Amino acid sequence: MFGEYGLYCNGTFFGVVCDDKLYVKATEGGREVMPDAELRPAYEGARPSILVANPDDCATVVALVRATCAELEAKTSKKRPRAGK
């Protein structure tokens, strides 16, 4: 479907590893962490994602994933109906 590995955090899909490259969904928070990062699709037909050029830069990758997941989780929680309603 999308490549080699799907990445999740607390049940939220946030990125993929394709062709030995790390791609993280493009969000406003993620773009603030890596403003100069290249945006491109991880695979044919995919939306442009943040290509992490240096995945060995652990501090930046952690900040990127935290910002991205926080934003994605906030959007997801707005869509989910509350229990009991």
DSSP file (Angstrom, degrees, kcal/mol; ACC not computed):
  #  RESIDUE AA STRUCTURE BP1 BP2  ACC     N-H-->O    O-->H-N    N-H-->O    O-->H-N    TCO  KAPPA ALPHA  PHI   PSI    X-CA   Y-CA   Z-CA
    1    1 A M              0   0    0      0, 0.0     3,-0.1     0, 0.0     0, 0.0   0.000 360.0 360.0 360.0 -60.4    0.0    0.0    0.0
    2    2 A F        -     0   0    0      1,-0.3     2,-0.4    41,-0.0     3,-0.2   0.429 360.0 -89.9-125.8   1.6    2.4    2.7    1.1
    3    3 A G        -     0   0    0      1,-0.2    -1,-0.3    15,-0.1    15,-0.2  -0.982  69.2 -29.2 132.9-137.2    5.9    1.2    1.3
    4    4 A E  S    S+     0   0    0     13,-0.9     2,-0.4    -2,-0.4    14,-0.2   0.927 110.3  11.3 -95.6 -50.9    7.9   -0.5    3.9
    5    5 A Y  E     -A   17   0A   0     12,-1.7    12,-2.0    -3,-0.2     2,-0.4  -0.995  53.6-150.7-138.6 135.5    7.0    0.7    7.5
    6    6 A G  E     -A   16   0A   0     -2,-0.4     2,-0.4    10,-0.2    10,-0.2  -0.850  19.5-144.2 -99.4 141.4    4.1    2.8    8.9
    7    7 A L  E     -A   15   0A   0      8,-3.2     7,-2.6    -2,-0.4     8,-1.2  -0.910  19.0-178.6-113.1 132.1    4.9    4.8   12.1
    8    8 A Y  E     -A   13   0A   0     -2,-0.4     2,-0.4     5,-0.2     5,-0.2  -0.926  15.5-167.0-128.5 150.1    2.3    5.3   14.9
    9    9 A C  E >  S-A   12   0A   0      3,-2.1     3,-2.0    -2,-0.3    -2,-0.0  -0.960  82.9 -19.2-136.4 118.4    2.3    7.2   18.2
   10   10 A N  T 3  S-     0   0    0     -2,-0.4     3,-0.1     1,-0.3    -1,-0.0   0.859 130.4 -50.1  51.4  39.2   -0.5    6.4   20.6
   11   11 A G  T 3  S+     0   0    0      1,-0.2     2,-0.6     0, 0.0    -1,-0.3   0.454 112.6 122.4  82.6   1.2   -2.5    5.0   17.7
   12   12 A T  E <   -A    9   0A   0     -3,-2.0    -3,-2.1     2,-0.0     2,-0.5  -0.868  60.8-134.2-102.2 123.6   -2.0    8.0   15.5
   13   13 A F  E     +A    8   0A   0     -2,-0.6    -5,-0.2    -5,-0.2     3,-0.1  -0.619  38.1 157.8 -74.5 122.4   -0.4    7.4   12.1
   14   14 A F  E     -     0   0A   0     -7,-2.6    11,-3.0    -2,-0.5     2,-0.3   0.544  51.6 -13.9-126.7 -10.7    2.3   10.0   11.6
   15   15 A G  E     -AB   7  24A   0     -8,-1.2    -8,-3.2     9,-0.3     2,-0.3  -0.992  48.5-129.5-174.5 179.4    4.9    8.8    9.1
   16   16 A V  E     -AB   6  23A   0      7,-2.2     7,-2.9    -2,-0.3     2,-0.5  -0.957  13.6-135.9-142.4 159.1    6.5    6.1    7.0
   17   17 A V  E     +AB   5  22A   0    -12,-2.0   -12,-1.7    -2,-0.3   -13,-0.9  -0.985  34.7 168.4-115.3 116.7    9.9    4.7    6.1
   18   18 A C  E >   - B   0  21A   0      3,-2.0     3,-1.4    -2,-0.5   -15,-0.1  -0.997  65.6  -4.6-131.6 132.8   10.2    4.1    2.4
   19   19 A D  T 3  S-     0   0    0     -2,-0.4    -1,-0.1     1,-0.3     3,-0.1   0.880 129.4 -58.4  52.6  41.0   13.3    3.3    0.5
   20   20 A D  T 3  S+     0   0    0      1,-0.2     2,-0.4    -3,-0.1    -1,-0.3   0.750 113.7 117.8  61.8  26.9   15.3    3.8    3.7
   21   21 A K  E <   -B   18   0A   0     -3,-1.4    -3,-2.0    21,-0.1     2,-0.5  -0.964  61.7-130.0-124.3 143.5   14.1    7.4    4.1
   22   22 A L  E     -BC  17  52A   0     30,-0.6    30,-2.8    -2,-0.4     2,-0.4  -0.805  24.6-176.7 -95.1 125.7   12.0    8.8    6.9
   23   23 A Y  E     -BC  16  51A   0     -7,-2.9    -7,-2.2    -2,-0.5     2,-0.4  -0.982   4.4-167.8-122.3 133.7    8.9   10.8    6.0
   24   24 A V  E     -BC  15  50A   0     26,-2.3    26,-3.2    -2,-0.4    -9,-0.3  -0.963  36.0 -96.1-121.6 138.0    6.7   12.6    8.6
   25   25 A K  E     - C   0  49A   0    -11,-3.0     2,-0.6    -2,-0.4    24,-0.2  -0.189  44.4-112.7 -50.5 139.1    3.3   14.0    7.8
   26   26 A A        +     0   0    0     22,-0.6     2,-0.3     4,-0.1    -1,-0.1  -0.677  50.1 158.4 -80.8 118.5    3.5   17.7    7.1
   27   27 A T     >  -     0   0    0     -2,-0.6     4,-2.4     1,-0.1     5,-0.2  -0.868  54.1-107.3-130.0 166.3    1.8   19.8    9.8
   28   28 A E  H  > S+     0   0    0     -2,-0.3     4,-1.7     1,-0.2     5,-0.1   0.929 121.3  49.1 -59.8 -45.0    2.2   23.4   10.9
   29   29 A G  H  > S+     0   0    0      1,-0.2     4,-1.5    38,-0.2    -1,-0.2   0.899 111.3  48.9 -62.8 -41.2    4.0   22.3   14.0
   30   30 A G  H  > S+     0   0    0      1,-0.2     4,-2.3     2,-0.2    -1,-0.2   0.884 108.6  53.0 -65.8 -38.7    6.3   20.0   12.1
   31   31 A R  H  < S+     0   0    0     -4,-2.4    -1,-0.2     1,-0.2    -2,-0.2   0.819 106.0  54.8 -67.0 -30.0    7.1   22.7    9.6
   32   32 A E  H  < S+     0   0    0     -4,-1.7    -1,-0.2    -5,-0.2    -2,-0.2   0.877 110.0  46.3 -68.8 -36.5    8.1   25.0   12.5
   33   33 A V  H  < S+     0   0    0     -4,-1.5    -2,-0.2     1,-0.3    -1,-0.2   0.895 130.8  21.7 -70.9 -40.2   10.5   22.5   13.8
   34   34 A M  S >< S+     0   0    0     -4,-2.3     3,-1.4    -5,-0.1    -1,-0.3  -0.608  71.1 162.8-128.4  71.7   12.0   21.8   10.4
   35   35 A P  T 3  S+     0   0    0      0, 0.0    -1,-0.1     0, 0.0    -3,-0.1   0.761  77.7  46.7 -65.3 -25.3   11.2   24.9    8.3
   36   36 A D  T 3  S+     0   0    0      2,-0.1    -5,-0.1    -5,-0.0    -2,-0.0   0.386  84.2 123.6 -97.3   3.6   13.8   24.2    5.6
   37   37 A A    <   -     0   0    0     -3,-1.4     2,-0.2    -6,-0.2    15,-0.1  -0.327  67.3-109.4 -68.4 146.8   13.0   20.5    5.2
   38   38 A E        -     0   0    0     13,-0.5    13,-2.7    12,-0.0     2,-0.6  -0.545  25.5-145.4 -74.3 136.9   12.0   19.2    1.7
   39   39 A L  E     +D   50   0A   0     -2,-0.2    11,-0.2    11,-0.2   -16,-0.0  -0.926  37.9 138.1-103.8 124.2    8.4   18.3    1.2
   40   40 A R  E     -D   49   0A   0      9,-2.4     9,-2.0    -2,-0.6     2,-0.1  -0.982  55.0 -90.0-159.8 156.4    7.8   15.4   -1.1
   41   41 A P  E     -D   48   0A   0      0, 0.0     3,-0.1     0, 0.0     6,-0.1  -0.416  24.0-144.2 -69.8 142.7    5.6   12.3   -1.4
   42   42 A A  S    S+     0   0    0      5,-0.5     2,-0.3     1,-0.2   -21,-0.1   0.756  82.8   1.7 -76.5 -24.7    7.0    9.2    0.2
   43   43 A Y  S >  S-     0   0    0      4,-0.2     3,-2.1   -40,-0.0    -1,-0.2  -0.956 101.5 -62.9-155.3 166.1    5.5    7.0   -2.6
   44   44 A E  T 3  S+     0   0    0     -2,-0.3     3,-0.1     1,-0.3    -2,-0.0  -0.330 121.3  15.2 -60.5 128.6    3.4    7.5   -5.7
   45   45 A G  T 3  S+     0   0    0      1,-0.3    -1,-0.3    -2,-0.1     2,-0.1   0.365  97.6 125.8  90.5  -4.2    0.0    9.0   -5.0
   46   46 A A    <   -     0   0    0     -3,-2.1    -1,-0.3     1,-0.1     3,-0.1  -0.467  65.4-106.8 -84.9 157.5    0.9   10.1   -1.5
   47   47 A R        -     0   0    0     -2,-0.1    -5,-0.5     1,-0.1    -4,-0.2  -0.483  51.4 -84.4 -73.9 153.2    0.6   13.7   -0.1
   48   48 A P  E     - D   0  41A   0      0, 0.0   -22,-0.6     0, 0.0     2,-0.3  -0.375  54.9-174.8 -60.9 135.9    3.8   15.6    0.3
   49   49 A S  E     -CD  25  40A   0     -9,-2.0    -9,-2.4   -24,-0.2     2,-0.6  -0.801  35.0 -86.6-125.3 166.8    5.5   14.8    3.6
   50   50 A I  E     -CD  24  39A   0    -26,-3.2   -26,-2.3    -2,-0.3     2,-0.7  -0.674  38.5-145.3 -76.9 120.4    8.5   16.2    5.5
   51   51 A L  E     -C   23   0A   0    -13,-2.7     2,-1.0    -2,-0.6   -13,-0.5  -0.797   9.5-142.2 -86.3 119.0   11.6   14.3    4.3
   52   52 A V  E     -C   22   0A   0    -30,-2.8   -30,-0.6    -2,-0.7    -2,-0.0  -0.729  18.0-174.0 -86.0 103.5   13.9   13.9    7.3
   53   53 A A  S    S+     0   0    0     -2,-1.0    -1,-0.2     1,-0.3     3,-0.1   0.815  78.2  34.4 -70.0 -31.9   17.3   14.4    5.7
   54   54 A N    >   +     0   0    0      1,-0.1     3,-1.8    -3,-0.1    -1,-0.3  -0.711  61.1 169.9-126.6  80.9   19.3   13.6    8.9
   55   55 A P  T 3  S+     0   0    0      0, 0.0    -1,-0.1     0, 0.0     6,-0.1   0.628  74.8  71.0 -67.9 -10.1   17.4   11.0   10.9
   56   56 A D  T 3  S+     0   0    0      1,-0.1     2,-1.8    -3,-0.1     3,-0.2   0.596  71.7  92.2 -79.7 -10.5   20.5   10.6   13.1
   57   57 A D    <>  -     0   0    0     -3,-1.8     4,-2.4     1,-0.2     3,-0.4  -0.607  60.0-179.6 -82.1  81.5   19.8   14.1   14.6
   58   58 A C  H  > S+     0   0    0     -2,-1.8     4,-2.8     1,-0.2     5,-0.2   0.842  71.8  54.8 -57.7 -41.2   17.8   12.6   17.4
   59   59 A A  H  > S+     0   0    0      1,-0.2     4,-2.1     2,-0.2    -1,-0.2   0.909 112.4  43.5 -62.0 -42.3   16.8   15.9   19.1
   60   60 A T  H  > S+     0   0    0     -3,-0.4     4,-2.6     2,-0.2    -2,-0.2   0.911 114.0  50.0 -70.5 -42.0   15.3   17.3   15.9
   61   61 A V  H  X S+     0   0    0     -4,-2.4     4,-2.8     2,-0.2     5,-0.2   0.917 111.7  48.8 -63.1 -42.9   13.6   14.1   15.0
   62   62 A V  H  X S+     0   0    0     -4,-2.8     4,-2.6    -5,-0.2     5,-0.2   0.930 112.7  47.6 -62.0 -45.6   12.1   13.8   18.5
   63   63 A A  H  X S+     0   0    0     -4,-2.1     4,-2.4    -5,-0.2     5,-0.2   0.905 113.0  49.6 -62.4 -41.5   10.9   17.5   18.4
   64   64 A L  H  X S+     0   0    0     -4,-2.6     4,-2.6     2,-0.2     5,-0.2   0.938 113.1  45.2 -62.4 -48.8    9.4   16.9   14.9
   65   65 A V  H  X S+     0   0    0     -4,-2.8     4,-2.8     1,-0.2     5,-0.3   0.904 113.5  50.1 -65.6 -41.2    7.5   13.8   15.9
   66   66 A R  H  X S+     0   0    0     -4,-2.6     4,-2.3    -5,-0.2     5,-0.2   0.938 114.0  44.3 -62.2 -46.5    6.2   15.3   19.2
   67   67 A A  H  X S+     0   0    0     -4,-2.4     4,-1.8    -5,-0.2   -38,-0.2   0.918 116.7  46.7 -65.0 -43.2    5.0   18.5   17.4
   68   68 A T  H  X S+     0   0    0     -4,-2.6     4,-2.7    -5,-0.2     5,-0.2   0.940 114.3  45.6 -65.1 -48.5    3.4   16.4   14.5
   69   69 A C  H  X S+     0   0    0     -4,-2.8     4,-3.0     1,-0.2     5,-0.3   0.881 110.1  54.2 -66.4 -38.2    1.7   13.9   16.8
   70   70 A A  H  X S+     0   0    0     -4,-2.3     4,-1.8    -5,-0.3    -1,-0.2   0.923 112.9  43.9 -60.8 -42.9    0.4   16.5   19.1
   71   71 A E  H  X S+     0   0    0     -4,-1.8     4,-2.0    -5,-0.2    -2,-0.2   0.919 115.5  46.9 -68.8 -44.2   -1.2   18.4   16.2
   72   72 A L  H  X S+     0   0    0     -4,-2.7     4,-2.4     1,-0.2    -2,-0.2   0.901 112.4  50.0 -65.4 -40.4   -2.6   15.2   14.6
   73   73 A E  H  X S+     0   0    0     -4,-3.0     4,-2.5     1,-0.2    -1,-0.2   0.872 108.9  52.4 -66.4 -36.4   -4.0   13.9   17.9
   74   74 A A  H  X S+     0   0    0     -4,-1.8     4,-1.2    -5,-0.3    -1,-0.2   0.904 111.5  46.4 -65.6 -40.6   -5.7   17.2   18.6
   75   75 A K  H  X S+     0   0    0     -4,-2.0     4,-1.0     1,-0.2    -2,-0.2   0.898 113.5  49.2 -67.0 -40.2   -7.3   17.1   15.1
   76   76 A T  H >X S+     0   0    0     -4,-2.4     4,-1.5     1,-0.2     3,-0.5   0.895 107.2  54.1 -66.8 -40.6   -8.4   13.5   15.7
   77   77 A S  H 3< S+     0   0    0     -4,-2.5    -1,-0.2     1,-0.2    -2,-0.2   0.806 104.4  55.6 -67.3 -27.3   -9.9   14.1   19.1
   78   78 A K  H 3< S+     0   0    0     -4,-1.2    -1,-0.2     1,-0.2    -2,-0.2   0.809 109.3  47.8 -70.8 -29.1  -12.1   16.9   17.6
   79   79 A K  H << S+     0   0    0     -4,-1.0    -2,-0.2    -3,-0.5    -1,-0.2   0.772  94.2  87.2 -82.6 -27.8  -13.5   14.4   15.1
   80   80 A R  S  < S-     0   0    0     -4,-1.5     2,-0.1     1,-0.1     3,-0.1  -0.544  79.9-124.1 -78.2 133.3  -14.2   11.6   17.6
   81   81 A P        -     0   0    0      0, 0.0     2,-0.1     0, 0.0     3,-0.1  -0.466  32.3-105.2 -71.7 148.8  -17.6   11.7   19.3
   82   82 A R    >   -     0   0    0     -2,-0.1     3,-1.6     1,-0.1     2,-0.1  -0.433  41.2 -95.5 -73.5 148.8  -17.5   11.6   23.1
   83   83 A A  T 3  S+     0   0    0      1,-0.2    -1,-0.1     2,-0.1    -3,-0.0  -0.387 109.1  22.9 -63.8 137.3  -18.4    8.4   24.9
   84   84 A G  T 3         0   0    0     -2,-0.1    -1,-0.2    -3,-0.1    -2,-0.1   0.483 360.0 360.0  87.2   2.1  -22.0    8.3   26.0
   85   85 A K    <         0   0    0     -3,-1.6    -2,-0.1     0, 0.0    -3,-0.1   0.387 360.0 360.0-118.7 360.0  -23.2   10.9   23.4
